[in-house]
Amino acid sequence: TGSYPRLILQFELRRNVLYFILETYVPSTLLVMLSWISFWITLDSVPARTCIGVTTVLSMTTLMIGSRSSLSKTSCFIKAIDVYLGICFSFIFGALVEYAVAHYSSSQKCAAKVPEEVRGILMRPV
């Protein structure tokens, strides 16, 4: 029927994936692995396990805030990176809670092993 002029517009969008891998995914994975190191530390060394746990929780929180600031401002949508970092945070926080539960249960077992006579001597006012 004829030749009609037209305008064709093509957009090619690229995402710098290497930036997100190096700035977010690798550090968060290493933080989770660092929090698991506390499983190899003896239960009696409270400062070491607590220090590793608190440091990894705070580092993960900083990483989560930093990743949100570098992305686009869509406030009502959850992004895949938010889900990934949330799962990493729950692994790290779970390692800290696991230590608290293990320490509490071991202290209860130690208290149950102490005979009643010794408890009476220890509890007697001086």
C-alpha positions in Angstrom: 0.0 0.0 0.0 2.9 2.3 0.2 6.1 3.3 2.0 5.6 5.0 5.4 8.4 6.7 7.4 8.8 5.5 10.9 11.0 6.0 13.9 12.6 3.1 15.6 14.1 3.6 19.0 16.0 0.8 20.8 17.3 1.0 24.4 20.1 -1.3 25.6 20.3 -1.4 29.3 23.3 -2.9 31.0 23.8 -3.6 34.7 27.3 -3.7 36.2 27.0 -7.1 37.9 30.6 -7.2 38.9 30.1 -4.2 41.1 27.4 -5.9 43.1 29.3 -9.2 43.3 32.4 -7.5 44.6 30.7 -4.9 46.8 27.8 -6.9 48.3 27.7 -10.6 47.6 31.3 -11.5 48.4 31.5 -9.5 51.7 28.2 -10.8 52.9 29.2 -14.4 52.2 32.5 -13.9 53.9 30.7 -12.4 56.9 28.5 -15.5 57.2 31.5 -17.7 57.0 33.3 -15.6 59.7 30.3 -16.0 62.0 30.5 -19.8 61.6 34.1 -19.7 62.9 32.6 -19.1 66.4 31.3 -22.7 66.3 34.9 -23.9 66.5 35.8 -21.7 69.5 35.3 -23.4 72.9 32.1 -22.7 74.8 34.0 -21.3 77.7 35.7 -18.4 75.8 32.7 -16.0 76.1 34.6 -12.8 75.0 35.9 -14.3 71.7 32.6 -15.7 70.6 30.6 -12.6 71.6 33.1 -10.4 69.9 32.9 -12.3 66.6 29.1 -12.4 66.8 28.6 -8.8 67.5 31.2 -7.7 65.0 29.6 -9.7 62.2 26.1 -8.5 63.1 27.1 -4.9 63.0 29.2 -5.4 59.8 26.2 -7.0 58.1 23.9 -4.2 59.2 26.3 -1.7 57.7 26.5 -3.7 54.5 22.7 -3.8 54.2 22.4 -0.1 54.7 25.2 0.6 52.1 23.5 -1.6 49.5 20.2 0.1 49.9 21.8 3.5 49.4 23.5 2.5 46.2 20.3 1.2 44.5 17.4 3.1 43.0 14.9 4.6 45.3 11.8 2.3 45.1 10.5 2.3 48.6 7.6 -0.1 48.3 9.3 -3.0 46.5 11.5 -5.7 48.0 14.6 -6.3 45.8 16.4 -9.6 45.4 19.5 -8.2 47.1 17.4 -7.3 50.1 16.2 -10.9 50.4 19.7 -12.3 50.0 21.1 -9.9 52.6 18.2 -10.6 55.0 18.9 -14.4 54.8 22.6 -13.7 55.4 21.7 -11.5 58.4 19.5 -14.3 59.8 22.4 -16.8 59.5 24.7 -14.5 61.3 22.2 -13.6 64.0 21.3 -17.3 64.3 24.9 -18.1 65.1 24.9 -15.5 67.9 21.6 -16.9 69.3 23.0 -20.5 69.0 25.9 -19.5 71.2 23.6 -18.0 73.8 21.4 -21.1 73.9 24.4 -23.4 74.1 26.0 -21.4 76.9 22.8 -21.3 78.9 22.2 -25.1 78.5 25.8 -25.9 79.5 25.6 -23.7 82.5 22.3 -25.5 83.5 23.9 -28.9 83.1 26.9 -27.8 85.2 24.6 -26.5 87.9 22.6 -29.8 87.9 25.8 -31.8 88.4 26.8 -29.9 91.6 25.6 -32.0 94.6 23.0 -30.6 97.0 25.5 -30.5 99.9 27.9 -28.4 98.0 25.1 -26.1 96.9 24.1 -25.7 100.6 27.6 -24.8 101.6 27.9 -22.3 98.7 24.6 -20.7 99.4 25.1 -20.4 103.2 25.7 -16.8 104.4 29.1 -16.1 105.8 
